[in-house]
Amino acid sequence: MADMRPLEGVKIVELSTYVAASSCGRMLADFGADVIKVEAPFGDGFRNFPRAYKSPCTEDCNPMFDTLNAGKKSLVLNLKTKEGMKIFHQMLAEADVFLTNTRNQSLVPMGLDYETLRKKYPRLVIANLVAYGEKGDEVNRPGYDTMALWTRGGFTHDIAVDNEGHYCPTIPLMGAGDIACAMGLMGAIASALYARERTGQGDRVSISLYGTALWLGSMMIESTQYGHEYPKKRYVQTPVGAAYKCSDGKWFTCNVVNFPKDYPNFLRILEHTELLEDERYNNRPKMNNPEISEYLIRLFEESFAKHPSDYWKKQFEENDLCFEIAQTFQDTLTDPTAWENDYLFRLKHPNGTESTVVRPSLRSENMGLPEYDRGPMLGEHSAEVLKALGYQEDEIAKLVMGGATVVK
């Protein structure tokens, strides 16, 4: 039997919309925290967003929302009402963490900013997820990961391939940068809670989408000051780290890092061992020469085109070489490794249908694999949470009538 989950007993009040802060709350819930997602009467906008990706988003079947909000409770509060804000503060008084992606320009008028809350609740850990940072002229700019992380951080422009003059920035990946931020923020929250156990004092921890972009891209960013250029052209890149099209149309990407050990085997597999005797082609630094890289890439293209990807997979595996066959997002749904490691899960929805959803890959040996619970319906736990705060049935009914909450 698995031990107690690490964050059991920790109370999280989450005031979030869309992906970044919500996915942080979901991971905290996986690790045992009691996460109450506070939503406006119209709900988190992400409840309706999946339709843009052809995904169902009805109340009884919303797999994309479930993925980011599994294991939470939903409480509807209208924070524009006096009663709604009173309830919110009752929750903060009992909470360990206040998690939000609400911009500071909105938090300050509501009295939910750090400077105000730390005076009222000195043990509270306040976790903010922002777009561009907390200093400068862009403090209150709105931003999603597609813009503040992927586009502003250089990825959409520089990770594209300039193929013989045909160039266009890549399409930014929706949600992927948000979730990277969420994982970092989760670590900061856990650290703040650990420090509070020793000092008795809460803290404010934060992370930004743009700052995370720079951290993720640090190796590329730093190298450009010394002449390393992006975006890469097809024939001006590392020949032993490029993608090659196989006879079955699939792309095979190699990665020869331990050059002295692996390059001879790489050339033997491709039947070009004669290159080992040529000083132009037998050392890694010279491959930075555009003429050398183009010659080798074109030569290796011919080799890879002779056989299907499965053939190259076998050859590389037998020689312990690093590689991957480029998969599509859809391919991962049937990837045996994803299922064997419980990265995927078949979730049954209230309407009886099933979807394959992704679960966080964070693991704890003591905790074991967390049970996968769907995300909450809007206001599903309003009555339960309010009763736990001491509200009686008639009081809850008055709150509903006054527009302060919605009860399922």
Secondary structure, DSSP 4 states (H G I P E B T S, - for coil): -----TTTT-EEEEE--SSHHHHHHHHHHHTT-EEEEEE-TT--GGGTGGGGGT---BTTB-HHHHHHHTT-EEEE--TTSHHHHHHHHHHHHH-SEEEE---HHHHHHHT-SHHHHHHH-TT-EEEEEESS-SSSTTTT----IIIIIIITTTHHHHSSEEBTTB--PPPP-TTHHHHHHHHHHHHHHHHHHHHHHHH---EEEEEEHHHHHHHHTHHHHHHHTTT--SSEETTBS-GGG-EEE-TTS-EEEE---SHHHHHHHHHHHTT-GGGGG-TTTSSSGGGGSHHHHHHHHHHHHHHHTTS-HHHHHHHHHHTT--EEE---TGGGGG-HHHHHTT-EEEEEPTTS-EEEEE------TTT-SPP--PPPPTTTTHHHHHHHTT--HHHHHHHHHTTS----
